[in-house]
Amino acid sequence: MRGFSKKEYQERILRLQKKMQENNIDVTLVTSPHNFRYFTGLDSYFWESPTRPWFLLISQTNDPIAVIPSIGETALKKTWITKIITWPSPQPEDEGVSLLIGTLKKIINNKGNIGCELGPESHLRMSINDFDKLRKNMSDCNFVDASKIIWDLRMIKSQVEIKKIKKIISIASEVFDNLPDKIRIGMTEIEICNIFKKELLNKGADHTLYMSCSSGEGGYDQIICDPSEKKLQNGDVLIIDTGTTLDGYFCDFDRNYGFGIMTKKFNKAYLTLWEASEKALEKVKPGFTCADISNSIISVLNKSNLSINSIGRMGHGLGLQLTEPPSIMSNDNTILKENMIITIEPCYEYLPGKMLVIEENILITKDGYELLTSRTPKLLPIIN
C-alpha cells in the first residue's frame, strides 16, 4: 500500500511534459511541498520547518533535477529521483539561489519560458527576495504561470491514488459510524475528539492533520476551530470535520450528532440539508459542472424559506491536499471528468448563529459517481 512505483511518477512527468510542450513552457520550477511530493514521491513532514527551500526542475524532455538542502539528500535518494544537487543549509545570504540559477542556465541556455506555481491555490516556497534575485539573473527568460497545467494533472486521479483515498475515507467512515456507541452527554468536545482520533489511528490512519469541532444548542456558529472544553448537554448538536491522511492522501468530511432531544425546527432544517445533498448527487457525473452542483444545492435551500449563509463554496477537490480545485460554487464552471474526487458540502444558517453542514466524498466515474463516504444518515444520530 505504501508509496507508488517508479512508473507512476514517470507517467506524471510525461503528462506534465506534454502539457509543457503544448503551453510553450521550457522548464517547470516546483517549490511547494505537495507538488514536490506529487512528482518525486518524497514522504516527509520536514516541510513544517520553513527554514530551507527545495527546488525541482522539470524540463520538456529530461528527468527531473532536484536542487535541495544537503539534509534532504539521503531521503530523496530513496525515491526515483537520481539527479540531485545540494547545498549546506541554512545560508540566508544565498539559500540555494545561485545553485538554482546555474542549473537553470544549463537547461535553457539563458532563454525560454520558466513555469512557476503562481496561480490560484498555489504558492512559491521561497522568499520574495530570492525569487526577485532569480528573475534578475534570468532576465532573458519569461516567468509564467504553470499552476493550471499542474492542477489539470492533479485533479484527475490515477487508479493507485484512488485506492489510497478510498482506503482513508473508509477508515474515517467506520470511525464516524461507530462513534455514537463511544460518547455520551456530559463529555467535552476535546474528550470526544480524542476518542475519535485514537480510533482513526487504531484503524490504520497515519495522521489527523485537520480536525475541527463545534457544538451548540440546535446548531453551531462556525466549522473551522479546534475542539474546546465545552461539555455536551441536552439539545446540543456536535459536528466533527476531519482531514485525516493515509500515505499523504486525505479524506475530508464531517458528521453531526444530536444530544438528547432536538427541536422540530432543527429536524426540519437537518432534513432540508440532507435533501440538498441528495439533490446535488443527481448532478455528479461527467459533463456536468461544479456550478450545476452548487445551483442544485441552492435551489433546495431556497425553497426552505431559511437563510443561506455566505460561506462561499459548498465543496471542493480532494487528494494530496485537504482542499484542492475545483470549487463547488456557482461561478466555477469546471467540467466534471472521470476519476476526479470531490466533496459536496451543503451548508446554511437556519437561524442566526445556528449553522448546519453535511459533507460527502465522491469519485466521478465513467457514467456517474461512486459515493466513497458512508452516507450521512437521513435521521440525525442521537446520543443520550
C-alpha positions in Angstrom: 0.0 0.0 0.0 2.9 2.4 0.7 4.2 4.7 -2.0 4.0 4.2 -5.7 6.0 2.5 -8.3 8.6 4.4 -10.4 6.3 4.0 -13.4 3.6 6.1 -11.6 5.9 9.1 -11.2 7.4 8.7 -14.7 3.9 8.9 -16.1 3.1 12.0 -14.1 6.3 13.6 -15.5 5.4 12.6 -19.1 1.9 14.1 -18.8 3.4 17.3 -17.4 6.0 17.4 -20.2 3.3 17.0 -22.8 1.3 20.0 -21.3 4.5 22.0 -21.1 5.1 21.5 -24.8 1.5 22.4 -25.6 1.9 25.6 -23.5 5.4 26.5 -24.6 7.0 26.1 -21.1 10.6 25.0 -21.3 11.2 24.3 -17.6 8.8 24.0 -14.7 10.1 25.0 -11.3 8.4 23.2 -8.4 8.8 24.5 -4.9 5.6 23.7 -2.9 5.6 20.6 -0.7 2.6 18.9 -2.3 3.7 19.3 -5.8 7.2 18.2 -4.9 5.8 15.1 -3.3 3.4 14.5 -6.3 6.3 14.4 -8.8 9.0 12.8 -6.6 7.3 10.7 -4.0 9.2 12.2 -1.1 7.2 11.3 2.1 8.2 13.8 4.8 6.7 16.4 7.1 10.1 18.1 7.2 8.3 20.8 5.2 7.0 22.0 8.6 10.4 23.6 9.0 10.2 26.8 7.0 14.0 27.4 7.0 15.1 25.6 3.8 13.6 25.9 0.3 13.5 22.9 -2.0 13.5 23.1 -5.8 12.6 20.6 -8.5 13.3 21.4 -12.2 11.3 19.6 -14.8 12.3 20.2 -18.5 10.4 19.1 -21.6 12.5 16.1 -22.3 14.8 15.1 -19.4 14.4 13.5 -16.0 13.8 16.0 -13.1 16.7 17.7 -11.4 16.3 18.4 -7.6 18.2 21.3 -6.1 17.8 20.8 -2.4 19.4 21.3 1.0 22.0 18.7 1.8 20.0 17.5 4.8 17.4 16.0 2.4 19.8 14.2 0.0 19.7 10.7 1.7 15.9 10.8 1.9 15.4 11.9 -1.7 17.8 9.2 -2.9 15.2 6.7 -1.7 12.8 8.0 -4.2 13.1 7.6 -8.0 14.9 10.9 -8.4 18.6 10.4 -9.4 19.7 13.9 -10.4 20.2 15.6 -7.0 22.3 18.8 -6.4 22.7 20.0 -2.9 24.0 22.9 -0.8 24.6 23.1 3.0 21.6 25.0 4.5 20.7 27.3 6.1 22.6 30.1 4.3 20.3 33.1 4.4 22.7 35.1 2.2 22.3 32.6 -0.6 19.7 29.9 0.1 20.4 27.7 -2.9 19.6 30.5 -5.4 23.0 30.6 -7.1 22.9 26.9 -7.5 19.4 27.0 -8.9 20.3 29.8 -11.3 23.4 27.8 -12.5 21.3 24.7 -13.0 18.6 26.5 -14.9 21.1 28.2 -17.3 22.5 24.7 -18.2 19.0 23.6 -19.1 17.6 26.5 -21.1 20.7 28.4 -22.2 19.6 31.7 -20.7 16.4 31.9 -22.8 13.0 30.4 -22.7 9.8 30.2 -20.5 10.1 29.1 -16.9 6.8 27.9 -15.4 6.3 28.6 -11.7 3.4 28.0 -9.2 1.9 31.5 -9.5 -1.8 30.9 -9.8 -4.8 30.1 -7.6 -4.3 27.7 -4.8 -0.6 27.6 -5.5 2.4 29.3 -3.9 6.2 29.7 -4.1 8.1 28.2 -1.2 11.0 30.6 -1.4 11.4 34.2 -0.3 10.2 37.0 -2.5 13.7 38.4 -2.3 15.2 35.2 -3.6 12.5 35.0 -6.4 13.4 38.5 -7.4 17.1 37.6 -7.5 16.2 34.5 -9.7 14.3 36.7 -12.2 17.0 39.3 -12.3 19.7 36.7 -13.0 17.5 35.0 -15.7 16.4 38.3 -17.2 16.3 36.8 -20.8 13.7 34.3 -19.6 10.0 34.8 -19.1 8.5 33.6 -15.8 5.0 32.3 -16.5 2.3 30.6 -14.5 2.4 26.8 -14.6 -0.1 26.2 -11.8 -3.0 25.5 -14.2 -1.3 22.7 -16.0 -0.2 21.1 -12.7 -3.7 21.3 -11.4 -5.1 19.8 -14.6 -2.9 16.8 -13.9 -3.6 16.5 -10.2 -7.4 16.9 -10.5 -7.6 13.6 -12.4 -6.5 10.8 -10.0 -4.7 7.6 -11.1 -6.1 4.3 -10.0 -3.4 3.9 -7.3 -4.2 7.4 -5.9 -7.9 6.5 -5.9 -7.1 3.3 -4.0 -5.4 5.2 -1.2 -8.1 7.9 -1.0 -10.8 5.2 -0.8 -9.0 3.5 2.0 -8.6 6.5 4.2 -12.2 7.5 3.6 -13.4 4.0 4.5 -11.4 4.2 7.8 -12.9 7.5 8.8 -16.4 6.4 7.7 -16.2 3.4 10.0 -15.0 5.5 12.9 -17.7 8.1 12.4 -20.4 5.4 12.2 -19.3 3.7 15.4 -18.7 6.9 17.4 -22.2 7.1 18.9 -21.5 4.0 20.9 -18.4 5.6 22.5 -19.7 9.0 23.5 -22.3 10.4 25.9 -23.9 13.6 27.2 -21.5 15.4 29.6 -18.3 14.7 27.7 -16.3 17.6 26.4 -15.6 18.3 22.7 -11.9 17.6 23.4 -12.7 14.2 25.0 -14.9 13.2 22.1 -12.3 14.3 19.5 -9.6 12.4 21.3 -11.6 9.2 21.2 -12.2 9.9 17.5 -8.5 10.4 16.7 -7.4 7.4 18.6 -9.9 5.2 16.7 -8.6 6.6 13.4 -5.1 5.6 14.3 -6.2 2.2 15.6 -8.0 1.5 12.3 -4.8 2.3 10.2 -4.8 6.1 9.5 -1.5 7.9 9.6 -2.1 11.5 10.7 -5.0 13.7 11.6 -3.8 17.0 10.2 -7.1 18.7 10.4 -9.9 18.2 12.9 -12.5 20.9 13.5 -15.2 20.6 16.1 -18.0 22.8 17.2 -21.3 22.4 19.1 -24.2 24.4 20.4 -27.9 24.2 21.2 -29.6 23.3 17.9 -26.5 24.0 15.8 -23.1 25.7 15.8 -21.8 29.1 14.8 -18.5 28.1 13.0 -16.9 25.0 11.5 -13.2 25.7 11.4 -11.9 25.7 15.0 -10.3 23.2 17.3 -12.5 21.3 19.9 -13.0 23.1 23.3 -13.6 22.2 26.9 -17.4 22.7 26.3 -19.5 19.9 27.7 -22.2 18.5 25.5 -25.7 19.0 27.0 -29.3 18.1 26.2 -30.3 19.8 22.9 -26.8 20.3 21.6 -25.6 19.4 18.1 -22.0 18.4 17.7 -20.1 18.5 14.4 -16.7 16.9 13.7 -14.9 17.5 10.4 -11.8 15.6 9.8 -8.9 15.8 7.3 -7.1 12.5 8.1 -4.3 11.0 5.9 -3.0 7.7 4.6 0.3 7.9 2.9 -0.2 11.6 2.3 -3.8 11.4 0.8 -6.7 13.0 2.6 -10.3 12.3 3.4 -12.3 15.3 4.2 -15.9 15.1 5.5 -18.0 15.7 8.6 -20.7 14.1 10.7 -23.3 15.6 13.0 -24.6 14.1 16.3 -27.5 15.2 18.4 -27.5 15.1 22.2 -30.9 14.4 23.8 -34.0 16.0 22.4 -33.9 18.0 19.1 -36.5 20.7 18.2 -38.9 20.3 15.3 -37.3 23.3 13.6 -33.9 21.7 13.8 -35.2 18.4 12.5 -36.7 20.2 9.5 -33.5 22.1 8.8 -31.4 19.0 9.1 -33.7 17.1 6.7 -33.6 20.0 4.2 -29.8 19.9 4.2 -29.8 16.2 3.7 -32.2 16.6 0.8 -29.9 19.3 -0.7 -27.0 16.9 -0.6 -29.2 14.2 -2.2 -30.2 16.7 -5.0 -26.6 17.6 -5.5 -25.7 13.9 -6.2 -28.0 14.0 -9.2 -25.6 16.4 -10.9 -22.4 14.4 -10.0 -21.4 12.8 -13.3 -19.1 13.6 -16.2 -20.2 16.6 -18.3 -21.9 18.5 -15.5 -20.1 21.4 -13.9 -19.3 22.4 -10.4 -21.8 25.3 -10.9 -24.5 22.7 -11.7 -23.9 21.0 -8.3 -23.8 24.3 -6.4 -27.0 25.6 -8.1 -28.8 22.3 -7.3 -28.0 22.7 -3.6 -29.0 26.4 -3.5 -32.3 25.5 -5.2 -33.3 23.2 -2.4 -32.2 25.6 0.3 -34.0 28.5 -1.3 -37.3 26.5 -1.1 -36.9 26.1 2.6 -37.5 29.7 3.4 -34.5 29.6 5.7 -31.5 31.9 5.3 -28.4 30.7 3.3 -25.2 31.8 4.9 -22.4 33.5 2.8 -19.8 30.8 3.5 -19.0 30.6 -0.2 -18.3 27.3 -1.9 -20.1 24.1 -1.0 -17.4 21.5 -1.8 -14.1 21.1 -3.5 -11.5 18.8 -4.9 -9.6 16.3 -2.7 -6.4 14.4 -2.8 -2.8 15.2 -1.6 -4.3 18.3 0.0 -7.3 18.7 2.2 -8.8 21.1 -0.3 -7.9 21.2 -4.0 -9.5 22.7 -7.1 -12.2 22.8 -8.3 -14.7 24.6 -6.1 -18.4 23.7 -5.9 -19.6 27.2 -6.4 -21.9 28.9 -8.9 -19.0 30.8 -10.5 -16.9 27.7 -11.1 -17.7 26.1 -14.5 -15.1 23.3 -14.3 -16.5 20.3 -16.1 -16.5 17.1 -14.0 -14.4 14.3 -15.5 -13.9 10.7 -14.8 -11.5 10.0 -11.9 -11.9 13.4 -10.2 -12.5 13.1 -6.5 -14.7 15.9 -5.0 -16.6 16.8 -1.8 -20.1 18.1 -1.7 -20.7 20.2 1.3 -24.1 21.9 1.5 -24.4 24.3 4.5 -26.6 27.0 5.7 -27.6 29.1 8.7 -31.2 28.2 9.5 -31.3 30.6 12.5 -29.0 33.4 13.5 -25.8 31.7 14.8 -27.2 28.2 14.1 -25.3 26.6 11.2 -25.6 23.0 9.8 -23.2 21.4 7.4 -23.2 17.9 5.7 -20.2 16.7 3.7 -19.6 13.7 1.5 -16.6 12.5 -0.6 -17.3 11.3 -4.1 -15.4 9.7 -7.0 -16.5 10.7 -10.5 -16.9 7.5 -12.6 -17.4 7.0 -16.3 -21.2 7.2 -16.2 -21.9 8.8 -12.8 -20.3 8.7 -9.3 -19.3 6.4 -6.5 -20.0 7.6 -3.0 -16.8 7.0 -1.0 -18.1 8.0 2.4 -20.8 6.0 4.2 -23.8 8.2 3.5 -24.8 10.8 6.1 -27.8 9.4 8.0 -31.1 10.9 6.9 -32.1 11.0 10.6 -29.6 12.6 12.9 -27.8 10.1 15.2 -28.9 10.9 18.8 -26.7 10.5 21.8 -28.4 10.0 25.2 
